Structure formats: structure tokens, C-alpha cells
């Protein structure tokens, strides 16, 4: 996890966000009964301290889910009149509650199989998840206090982000499908975050799963590559706090070794580990795959003065495994993009993943990466992060056909029609595939613009 700094500023200084003592203690969790709704279809709200009685009918006929995910949303602060009315009448419960930002997207709730079109609304008190259904007005699904948001995790290539609270199943992966839209929304959203919310990038976890489940790279090789890197740091370090050298214990000399606590110290400073427990887990995994071992071959890694040695420092070590590591890790994740596959008669949500040599069309299980604070998934909901549906060698592509937000990948035997949320997302895929193809053959790939 890559930790990111937050602004650490409540908007209470500007009068937009309330002070903590001003917020009431009601309104957490799943609950759609927000506001004071009368039995005859009216709702009472207060705008600028003036009570207004509004009929729901005006909203019911105009506020529909009309492919809002594919609308190029650029304003995340100012809603149109109809949506603003929905927020004021249906959602906000306090006179001082105002809209901070909102986003049209999809969400996958932890412990639920389906993804749902939604509007995410953030006020100065609460975060609201509202379902969007065709030909219906939004319906409130859940709400949580903004001040109790524990984690904001930003996904690979800004395709999605995750919000996590401590309460049961209070974790939502928000699917945006467009990196520019996601990045701009998060710029606004992070201004409203409390100081207690931690912000991370979770790209490494997704890349690791792609390399294993899509590219077929065994995690053993990935761990081995990390072990090799850690050995080089320890071996070449001029820092007196850690290093690989001969050590003596009980009148016996142990060559090319180090205490376990020094390796943990190094990982905490040079690696991406947030706690000694995380660093120890990595050391234990290296121990299991025999990248390093205890000088007396004990099986558990200990964060103390116990001596360990990298296998590469043993006499007679074979470097053959290093070549295998290098060969497999050449498959980099060059692009990761959410889109839809036109799989007639329906469109299937997929993830497009481009490596050095192939284009992969994969289904993605959006419960992954798993959140930190939630209970383990039940058995019937456990599944792989990625599953390959189709793969196409870059060298086998004969033509790209572009049409608005649609892109067709064609070869002699296969043809795939992809639909993207924005034209810029489409262009990212088309440009990369064209460049890789040209690197192979030395001349440009045919790219046709369909009118």
C-alpha cells in the first residue's frame, strides 16, 4: 500500500463542514428513511431556514438513470435543479447540511455479488449511497457518517476507489471507468475528509493479482524477485544499522548473515510496510520459499537477534532461478482499463489489461482487494480477483476500428467490440496497442474511424 497525504483540513473553517460537536449521533448504516416524509407523498425540508413542502411527483418523472455512468461529468459540486431537490428533500436531515460533492458511478458493496448504478453524495455530515434504476428516481441504499470514514483506497489507474467504515459490511468499491473523472472527483472529495481518514493507493495489490491470475506468473517468482532486491540493499548498504557480514555467537562464526531484526528495520525504512507485523510476514514468506533461511534451519522468522542468511549467499548457489524470475517479470502491466464488451445480446462489464505482448479481456470480481476492517467473505462469495475471458496477441491484431466511444479489436479469427465511458479512455487503449504493434513490425497499424 502506498500511503498518500490528506489535506487534514475540515471545511468547518469556511463554514461548509460542521464542527464535530455540532453533528448529531443519528443516521448510520443502511437506512432509506431519511427526512420527514408524509403519508401522502410530501416531504418537508428547510432551505435557507425557510420550510418548503414539495411533492415527490416532480422528481419521479424527471430524475431517471439514463446511462449517467457514461456522461462526461465535469462538475462534482453543483447539481442540476432536479438532483439538488432530491438531495434536499430526500437525503439531508439538518438545516446546516449542505452538499460537498457528488458522483455518478457504480458501486460494489462488500459481501454483495452485483454492481449497481449509483449516485454517491457527500454532505458536510454524511456519505450517501443512492441506487439508480432505469425509469425511476434514485433510492437511498445506505448512509454513513463522514467523520467515521476510516480508509479511502485509490485503485489502479484511477479506475475505482474504495470507502471503508468500521461497521459491518460498510465497505464500497466505487467504479468510475474513467481516470480523469475519478481523479478530479477525488481532488474535491479529499478536501472534505477528516484528519482521521487514511488515504492509500492499492495499485500494487491489483498488479500482483494481474501478474498471477492473468499473466500466469507464479507468486513464488515475484517473492523471489523481492528477496533478491532486499538482499542487494542489505549487501550494498553503507548504513551501520543493517548489513550482510560475518557474525559471531557462542564462540562460533556465521558467515554472510544478519539478525532478523535488522532485516525488519530495513524493510520498514526502504519498503512499503506500515508495521513490523507486515514486514515480518514478508520475511516469513521469503523463508517459506527458501529465499532466506535461519542459519540453524528453524522454520519461523523472528524479529530478534536470531541469525538468517539469504540462499544466494550459500556456497554453490545456482543462479538459474534468477533467469527464470527475469523472464517472467518482463510481462509488465502497461494498461488497466474498465469498459464493456459487446457480448450480444448484452454488454458485459470487463477489465482490459495490456501487457508487452498481449491484450487480455477479463472479468473482475470487485470484492478484491479485500478491505481491512471487514469479516472474511463467506465461502459462496469467495472467488478470484480476475478471470481471463479472451486474450489476443498484439502481433495478431490486423485493424482497430474507432467509433465515438467504441473500439473494435480485429484479427484474422477474432473480433471484439469494446465500449468505454469516455473517448479519452478509448484513445488510451488504441494508442498503446498501436504503439506496441508498430514496435513489432516497424510500421503503423491500420486504425479506421467509423462515421
N, C-alpha and C positions, 0 to 999 in steps of 0.2 A: 504494500500500500504506500502511495506517495502522499504525504500529508501536505495540505495546502493551507496558507494563512487565511483567516477570515477577517472581515473588516473590524469586527469587535465593537461596532458602534450601533447602539439602539437608536432607532429613529425617534425616540422619545424627546431627544434634544430639539428636534424640529416640530414636535407636536403631532407627528404621524403615528408613531408607536407609543402605546401607553407605558407608564411606569408599572413595574411588577405588582405593586400594591394596589393598582387601580383595576387589575383584572379579577374577575370573579372566578370561582372554582368549579363552575359547571361546564358541561359540554365537551367531554372527551369520548373517543371511541366511536363505534358505529351507531348512528342515530340519524334518522332523516326528519325527525320532528323538530325543526328549527323555526324560531319565530313564534308569533301568536297567530295561529291560523283558525279562522272561524269556521263554523259548520256549514256555512252557506257559500264557501268559496271565496272569502275575502281574507286579506291579511293586513295587519296594522304595522306600519313601520314609521320610523322617525327620520326625517331628512332635514338637517339644519334645525333640529329641535321643533319641527312642525310635524304633527301627526297627519298621516295620509292614509286613506283607505283605498286600496287598489284591487280591482277584480283580476283574478288569475286568467280569465279568458283572453285578455290582451296578449299575454305571454304564450299561452298554449298554442296559438295559431301561427306564431311568427318565429319562435325560437326552436329550431329543429337541428338535428345533427345532419348536416349536409356536407359530408366529406371535409369537415373542418380541419382534420389532420393534414390535408393536402392544400390548405390555404396558406399562402406565404405570410404568416403572421409576423408583423414587424413592431407592433405596438403592444406591449405587455402590461401597460399601466392603465390606459384609458379604454374602457369597454364601450361598445355602442349602447344606445339607449335601452334596447330590449334586454341585453345581458346585464347592464347596470341595474335595471329594475329587478331582475331575478336575484342578483346579489343582495340588494337592499331589502327586498320583501321576503325572500325565501331563506336566506342564509344568515345575515347579520342580526345579532340579537341585542346589541348595545347601541346606545346613542353615539358613543365615541368610536364605534367600529367603522373603519374605512378600508377600502381596497388598496393593497400594496402592489400586487401584480397577479396576473392570471395567464394560463397557457392551455391551448388546445393540444391534446396529445392522446396517448393510450396509456393504460397502466395495467400491470400485473401485480396483484396482491399476493403476499406471501401465503402459501397454503391453498391457493386457488389456481386451477388449471388455465382458465381463459384470460385473454387480454380484452379490455373494454375501452371503447372510445370515451374520453372524459374531458372535462374542463377542470383544471386544477386552479383553485382560487386561494390566494393568500391575503388575509387581512392583517391588521396590526395585532390581533389576538389569536387567530386560528388559521389552520390549514384545512381546506375543504376539498374532498374528492367527490365530484359530481358526475354520474354516468350520463352519457349522451346516447340516446337511442333514435333510430330513424323515425321521423314524423312525430316526435314527442319533445316536450320541453325537458331540460336537464332535471335529474333527480339526485338529491343528496344521498351519497352512499356512506360516507364516514367523515368525521371531523376530529382534529387533534390540536392540542394547544401548541402554538408556535414556540413558546418558551420551553417546551419539553422535548423538542426535536433533538435527538442525540447525534445522529450522523447524516451527513449529505455525502454520498459517494458518486463521483462523476465517472461515467463509463468510457470505454474505448472510443476514440474519435468523436466524442460528444454526441453519440447516438442516443444515449439514455442517461438517466441518473436515478439514484435510489434515495428515498427518505425513510428513516428508521426511528421509531419511538420505542420505548421500553415495554409498553403494554403488549398483550398477546396479539399476534398476527398484525401488529401495527408497523408493517414494512411494505413499501410500494416501490416498484420499479417503473419509472415513468419513461415511456418510449416516445422519442421525439422524431426520429427518422431523418433529422437534418442537423448537421453540426453547427451551422451558423445560427439557426433559430435557437438551438439548445444553449449555445454559448452566450447569446445575447440575453436570453431569459435568465440564466444563472447570474449574469452580471447584476441584474436588477434584484433577483431573489436574495442573493448573498448580502445585500445591503440591509435586509430586514432580519437577518439571522441573529439570534442572541449569541453572546460570547461563549456559551456553554456548548454550542453545536460544533462538532468536529467535521472538517471537510477533507475528504481524501479523493485521490484518483485510484481507481481499481483496474487500470489497464493491464497491469502485469498478470493478474489472475486470469483475465479473459484470454490474453495472449498465450499463457501457459496451457489453458484448456484447448485452444485452437491448435496449438502445435501437437498436442497429444491426440485429440479426438478427430481432427480434420486432416492434419498433415501426417499423422501416424508416427510422430516422434515419441518414443518411449520416455517417460519422465526420468528414468534412470540416467539417460544421456544428458538431460537438462541439468539434473542434480550434479552429475559428474563434471559438467562444464562449470557450474558454480564452484564446486570443490577445487577445480583447477585454478580458477580465478582467485579464490581465497588463499590457496597455497602460495600463489605468486605474490600476493600482498604481504603475507606473513614472511616470506623468504626474502623479499627485496626491501622490507620496511627498515627505515632508519629510526623508527620510534622505539625507544627503550622499553616501552610498556608491553610490547609483544614481539615475537620473532621465533624462527626455527633455528635451534642451535643445540649443542650437546649439553645435557643436564645431568646432574649427579643427585642420587638419592640412596641413602643407606650404603655409602661407600661403593656404589655401582654407577657407572656412566651409561646414560641412554643417549644415543646419537640422533641428531636431526629430529628433535621433538619439541613439544611445548605443553604448558599446563592448560587444561580445559578452560580455566577462567580467562586466560589471555585470548583464546580464540573467540570467546563470547564478547570480551571487551572490544576486540577488533570489529566483529560483526555489528555491534551496537553503534560504532562510530563510522564505519565505512559502508555498511549495508543499509537496507530499508526496514530494519526491525525496530519495533516500537517498545519492546520489552525484552528482558533477559530470557523470559519463558519462550518467546518466539524464536530468539536466536538459538536457544538450547534445542528446540525442536528441529531446527535446520541441522544442527550438529549431529543430532541423533539419526536423522535421515541419511546423512553422509556416512555415519558409522554403519548403518544397516546395509548400504550398497558397497561397503568396503572402500570408500574413497579415503577414509581415515580410520584408524583403529587405536585402541588402547595398547600401550606397549606390552602389557601382560594379557591382552586379548579379552578384557572384560567387555560385556555386551551393552552396558548402559553408559551414556555420556553423563559426565558430572561436571558441574560448574564449580570446580575447585582446583587444587594443585595437582590433580592426577595427570600423568603424562600421556600425551597422544602423539601419533605420528601419521602424516599423510602417506598413503600407499606408494605414491610416486617417489618418496624418499627412501623406500626399501631397496636394498641391493638386488639387482636382477629384475627390476620392474620393467614390464613391456609397455611401450608407448603405442601399441596398436590401437588400444581403445580410444586414444586421443584423436586418431584419424577418423574413427567412426563418429565421434562426437562432432568434429568439424564438418563432416559430410552431411549429417542430419540437420545441424543448426543453420545450414545455408538456406533453408526454407523459411524465409522471414515473412511476417505478416505485413504486407505492403499496404493493404487497404481492408477496412471492415465497414460495411455499409448496410443498413436496414432498408428493405424495399419489399415489393410484392412480385411474385411470379404469377404470370397469367397462365394458370393451370386449368384451362377450360373444363367445366363451365364456371369455375370460381377462381378468385385470386387468393394465392397462398402467401402469408407473410413469411419472408425468409431473410437470411443474412448472406450478403455477397462477401466472400473472402478471397482476396487475390494474393497469391504467393509469387515467387520469382518465375514459376513455370506454369501455374495453373490458375483457373478461376473455379472456385467452389461455390455451389448454391446449397445452403444448409438450412435446416430447421433449427431454431434456437429455443431452448427451454429457459424461460426468463425468470425462473426461481433462482438461477445461478447468476453471479456468485452468491453464496449463502450469506444472509445477514449475521450480525454478531450476537444480537440480543434475543433472538427467537429460538423456540424449541425446535429440535430436529424435525424434518419433514416426515410424515407417516409413510409407510412402505409404498402405498399405492400412488404417492405423489413424487417419489424419487425417480429421477431419470438423468440421462446425460445432458450436459450443457449444450452440446452440438451434435447433430446427426447429418451426415452428408447425403443430400438428395441427388445431386448431379455434380459432375466435375468435367472440366473441359480444358485440354491442353492449350496454352496460348498459341503454340505453333499450328494447331488445327483450326483456328478461327480464320474464316475466309472473308467475313464482312461484318461491320457494325452498321445498324440502321437506327437513326435517331428520329424521334417524333415527339415534340413537346417534352413530356416527362417520361416517355417510354424509350427503352433501348432494346434492340434485338441483337442477340449474340448468335451468329450463324457459322456453322461448319458444314462439311460435306454430308454429315449424317445427323446433326442435331441442330435445333433452333430453339432459343429460349427468349421469351418476351418478358421484360422486366419493367415495372412501373415504380418511379421514385417520387418522393414527396416534393422535391424541388428540382429544377433544371440544373442547378449547381451540383447537386448530388449525382445526377446522371453524368454530367460532364467530368466529374472526378473519376468515375469508373471508366468512361470511354477514353479519357486522356491517358490513364495509366495502362490500360490494356493495349492501346495503340502504341505507346512508347515501348512496352515490353516486346510487342510483336516486331517493331522496327529494329530493336536491338538484336533480334534473332536473324532477321532476313536482310536487314540493311536498306530497306525501302519502306515507304509508308503503307499502312493498312488502309483498305478502302472503307471510308466512313461516309455513308449516304444520309442525307437529310430528307426525310419523307414529308411531303407537303400535305 
